[in-house]
Amino acid sequence: MAAREAGVFYSRLFEFKVGKDKASFTVHATAIARLSDALNKLINGSMKEALEGKAVFDDVERDTFERICQFAYTGDYTAHGNYCNMEHANQQQQQQHHGQHHGQHHGQPLRLSHAKAYVFAEKWGAEALKALALAKLRTTLETFTLYEARQGDIIELLRYAYSDEHLPDRDYLRNLVLLYAVDKIKSLIHTSEWLSLIKEGGTFAAELAVALASRIR
């Protein structure tokens, strides 16, 4: 998976337009194509994107795609990696210290960043990226101190995991954040955000009820 495999750098360049603002990312085609069969078909198949050498990912945020690029080249990603959009590198370096101190990157909690990388991997069948993002999220939650001021971050993570259409029921990510919520429910239950999430009903409320009932038995 690492970029030190020389063949990656000899492959053609491919452009991605990412996010609502269509930020431009230019990468070596092989780096992204080898992440999954679906991405390989997008880049090297017979579709319009492959023929034109460009594709639009308007449902992927810029910082999420930066992590995907870093993973594609190195087999790993960090909070502040930037491998294919160098115009933002200086801005990232300036924000790096502040972001790490608060457990955020580009104003976004790292827990949600891992979840978004996971959702991209789920959509495109990138199993290695999916496993890594899930492992990183698990580690982050295990070391996360749930201060009152940060409870909203967990609610946001839960809402994202259970509202994204790309995740199937009984998904590993959903199960991970559900079990975390059950474990921390005595802290979360007193927040207005939690009550709002429960009132929304849906899959999360149903699975939460089942998880809590199983602990009572």
C-alpha positions in Angstrom: 0.0 0.0 0.0 2.9 2.4 0.4 3.9 5.0 -2.1 7.5 3.7 -2.1 6.1 1.1 -4.6 7.6 2.8 -7.6 4.8 1.9 -10.0 2.4 4.4 -8.3 4.5 7.4 -9.4 4.6 6.2 -13.1 0.8 6.0 -13.3 -1.2 8.8 -15.0 -2.6 11.7 -13.0 -6.3 11.8 -12.1 -8.3 14.7 -10.9 -11.0 14.7 -8.2 -13.4 17.6 -7.6 -14.3 17.2 -3.9 -17.0 18.7 -1.8 -19.6 21.4 -2.4 -16.9 23.9 -3.4 -15.4 21.4 -5.9 -11.9 21.6 -4.5 -9.4 20.1 -6.9 -7.2 17.1 -5.9 -4.7 15.7 -8.4 -3.4 12.2 -7.6 -1.7 9.3 -9.2 -4.4 7.1 -10.6 -3.0 3.8 -9.3 -2.8 5.1 -5.7 -6.6 5.5 -5.5 -7.6 2.8 -8.0 -6.0 0.0 -5.9 -8.1 0.8 -2.8 -11.0 -1.2 -4.2 -12.5 -2.8 -7.3 -15.2 -0.1 -7.5 -12.6 2.7 -7.5 -10.5 0.8 -10.0 -13.5 0.7 -12.3 -14.2 4.4 -11.8 -10.6 5.3 -12.7 -9.5 2.6 -15.2 -12.8 1.3 -16.6 -15.0 2.4 -19.5 -17.0 5.0 -17.7 -17.0 8.7 -18.5 -14.8 9.5 -15.5 -12.1 7.1 -16.6 -12.0 8.4 -20.1 -11.8 12.1 -19.0 -9.4 11.4 -16.2 -11.5 13.2 -13.6 -14.4 12.5 -11.2 -16.6 14.5 -8.8 -17.0 13.5 -5.2 -19.4 16.2 -4.0 -20.6 14.1 -1.1 -17.0 13.9 0.4 -15.5 16.7 2.5 -12.1 18.1 1.6 -10.4 17.0 4.8 -11.9 13.5 4.6 -10.4 13.1 1.1 -7.1 14.4 2.3 -7.0 11.5 4.7 -8.0 9.1 2.0 -5.2 10.3 -0.2 -2.7 9.9 2.6 -3.9 6.4 3.2 -3.7 5.6 -0.6 0.0 6.6 -0.7 1.2 5.4 2.7 -1.2 2.8 4.1 -2.1 5.1 7.0 -3.5 8.5 7.7 -3.1 11.1 10.4 -5.2 14.1 11.5 -3.1 16.6 9.5 -1.9 14.6 6.5 -2.0 16.3 3.1 -0.9 14.3 0.1 -2.7 15.7 -2.9 -3.9 19.3 -2.3 -0.8 21.3 -1.5 -2.5 24.7 -1.7 -3.9 24.0 1.8 -0.7 22.7 3.3 0.5 26.0 4.9 -2.9 26.6 6.4 -3.0 23.1 7.9 0.4 23.6 9.5 -0.8 26.8 11.2 -3.9 25.0 12.5 -2.2 21.7 13.5 -1.1 22.7 17.0 -4.5 24.2 17.9 -6.4 21.3 16.4 -4.5 18.5 18.1 -4.8 20.3 21.4 -8.6 20.3 21.2 -8.9 16.9 19.6 -10.0 18.5 16.3 -8.9 19.0 12.7 -10.3 21.8 10.6 -12.8 22.4 13.5 -14.0 18.9 13.2 -13.7 16.4 16.1 -11.3 13.6 15.2 -14.0 11.0 16.1 -16.2 12.3 13.4 -13.3 12.4 11.0 -12.6 8.7 11.4 -16.3 8.0 10.9 -16.4 9.9 7.6 -13.3 8.0 6.4 -15.1 4.8 7.3 -18.3 5.8 5.4 -16.3 6.6 2.3 -14.6 3.2 2.6 -17.9 1.4 3.1 -19.4 3.1 0.0 -16.5 2.2 -2.3 -15.6 -1.2 -0.8 -12.2 -0.1 0.4 -11.9 -2.8 3.1 -8.4 -1.9 4.3 -9.3 1.7 4.8 -12.5 0.7 6.5 -10.7 -1.5 9.0 -8.2 1.2 9.8 -10.7 4.0 10.3 -12.8 1.7 12.6 -9.7 0.8 14.6 -8.7 4.5 14.9 -12.2 5.4 16.1 -12.2 2.6 18.7 -8.8 3.8 20.0 -10.0 7.4 20.1 -13.1 6.5 22.0 -11.2 4.4 24.5 -8.9 7.3 25.4 -11.6 10.0 25.2 -12.5 11.8 28.4 -16.2 12.7 28.2 -16.2 16.2 29.7 -19.6 17.9 29.8 -18.5 20.4 27.2 -17.6 17.6 24.8 -20.8 15.5 25.1 -22.2 17.2 22.0 -19.4 15.7 20.0 -20.6 12.2 20.8 -24.2 13.1 20.0 -23.0 14.4 16.6 -21.1 11.2 16.0 -24.1 9.1 16.9 -26.4 11.2 14.6 -23.9 10.9 11.7 -23.4 7.1 12.1 -27.2 6.5 12.2 -28.3 8.9 9.5 -25.8 8.2 6.7 -27.5 6.3 3.9 -24.3 4.4 3.0 -24.2 2.4 6.2 -26.2 -0.8 6.4 -28.1 -1.9 9.5 -26.0 -3.8 12.1 -22.9 -2.1 10.8 -19.6 -2.3 12.7 -19.3 1.5 13.1 -22.9 1.8 14.3 -22.3 -1.0 16.8 -19.1 0.6 18.1 -20.7 4.0 18.8 -23.9 2.4 20.1 -21.9 0.4 22.7 -20.0 3.6 23.7 -23.3 5.5 24.2 -24.7 2.7 26.3 -21.5 2.7 28.5 -21.7 6.5 28.9 -25.5 6.9 29.1 -25.5 8.2 32.7 -23.5 11.2 31.5 -25.3 11.7 28.1 -28.9 11.3 29.3 -28.9 14.7 31.0 -28.1 16.7 27.9 -30.7 18.3 25.7 -28.9 17.0 22.6 -29.4 13.4 23.8 -33.1 13.9 24.4 -33.4 15.5 21.0 -31.7 12.5 19.4 -33.9 10.0 21.2 -37.1 12.0 20.2 -36.0 11.6 16.5 -36.6 7.9 16.9 -35.4 5.7 14.0 -32.8 3.0 14.0 -30.7 4.5 16.8 -33.5 4.6 19.3 -34.6 1.1 18.5 -31.1 -0.4 18.7 -30.4 1.6 21.9 -33.5 0.1 23.5 -32.4 -3.4 22.6 -28.9 -2.8 23.9 -30.1 -1.4 27.2 -32.6 -4.3 27.6 -29.8 -6.8 27.1 -27.9 -5.3 30.0 -30.8 -5.6 32.4 -31.3 -9.3 31.8 
